[in-house]
């Protein structure tokens, strides 16, 4: 875990139940990452969802799928953050363009999918 002790799993908030703003701990799987062109200000972002549609528990009984945008300002890449990686995130939550967004969160890599 970059910068500290592992985050406590019991504090996890499901992404489909995130508050409008405030400090949160949540977990999910990286859906996609976005790289900005080198002529723009450095920022690395990822979309995180709280359910993998291939898992049986991700059906209608699990409720609507939550999504979170995560942005690391001043970075062009974040080690270990790639599509398919399961992460736990801790940081301040805000809304940007109606989407829950977390800037420069602490993160813990929980697992990586192989052969995607």
C-alpha positions in Angstrom: 0.0 0.0 0.0 1.5 3.3 -1.0 2.0 5.6 1.9 0.7 3.7 4.9 -0.9 0.7 6.6 -3.6 -1.4 4.7 -7.1 0.0 4.7 -9.7 -1.7 6.9 -12.2 -3.7 4.8 -15.0 -3.3 7.3 -15.1 0.4 6.4 -15.8 -0.2 2.7 -18.8 1.7 1.3 -20.4 0.0 -1.8 -20.0 2.3 -4.9 -23.7 2.3 -5.5 -24.2 3.8 -2.0 -21.5 6.5 -2.0 -22.5 9.8 -0.3 -22.6 13.0 -2.3 -19.3 14.1 -0.7 -17.0 13.4 2.2 -14.2 11.0 3.2 -14.9 7.4 2.2 -13.2 4.0 1.9 -14.5 1.9 -1.0 -13.4 -1.0 -3.3 -14.0 -1.9 -6.9 -12.6 -3.1 -10.1 -10.9 -0.9 -12.6 -13.0 -0.8 -15.8 -10.8 1.5 -17.8 -8.0 4.0 -17.6 -7.5 7.3 -19.5 -4.2 8.8 -20.5 -4.0 12.4 -21.5 -1.8 13.7 -24.4 1.6 14.9 -23.5 0.7 18.5 -24.5 -1.9 18.6 -21.7 -1.6 18.9 -18.0 -0.6 15.6 -16.4 -3.5 13.6 -15.0 -4.2 9.9 -14.9 -7.8 8.7 -14.4 -9.6 5.4 -14.0 -13.2 4.3 -13.9 -14.0 1.9 -11.1 -17.1 -0.2 -10.7 -18.3 -2.2 -7.7 -19.4 -5.3 -9.6 -17.9 -7.4 -12.3 -20.8 -8.3 -14.7 -19.2 -11.8 -15.2 -19.7 -12.7 -11.6 -23.0 -14.4 -10.6 -23.5 -12.2 -7.6 -23.5 -9.1 -9.8 -27.1 -9.7 -11.0 -30.2 -7.7 -10.3 -30.3 -8.9 -6.7 -27.1 -7.0 -6.1 -28.7 -3.7 -7.0 -27.6 -1.1 -9.5 -23.9 -1.1 -10.4 -22.1 1.9 -8.9 -19.3 3.7 -10.7 -16.5 6.1 -9.5 -14.0 8.2 -11.4 -10.6 8.3 -9.8 -8.1 11.0 -10.8 -4.4 11.3 -9.9 -3.4 14.9 -10.7 0.2 15.5 -11.8 0.7 11.9 -12.9 0.8 10.3 -16.3 0.7 6.8 -14.9 0.0 5.1 -11.6 1.9 1.9 -11.0 -0.4 -1.2 -10.8 -3.6 0.7 -11.9 -4.8 -1.0 -15.0 -8.1 -2.4 -16.3 -9.2 -5.5 -14.4 -7.3 -4.7 -11.2 -9.3 -4.8 -8.0 -8.5 -1.9 -5.6 -9.5 -0.4 -2.3 -9.5 3.4 -2.3 -9.6 6.0 0.4 -10.1 9.7 -0.1 -12.4 12.7 -0.3 -15.4 12.2 -2.6 -16.9 15.0 -4.7 -19.2 15.2 -7.7 -17.8 16.3 -11.1 -20.2 16.4 -14.0 -22.7 14.4 -11.9 -20.2 11.5 -11.4 -18.7 10.6 -8.0 -15.0 11.5 -8.2 -12.0 11.0 -6.0 -8.8 13.0 -6.5 -5.4 11.6 -5.5 -6.7 8.8 -3.3 -4.7 6.3 -1.2 -5.0 2.9 -2.8 -4.4 -0.7 -2.1 -4.2 -3.3 -4.9 -6.3 -6.3 -3.9 -5.9 -8.5 -7.0 -5.3 -8.5 -10.7 -7.2 -10.4 -13.4 -5.0 -12.5 -15.6 -5.6 -13.3 -19.3 -8.2 -10.6 -20.0 
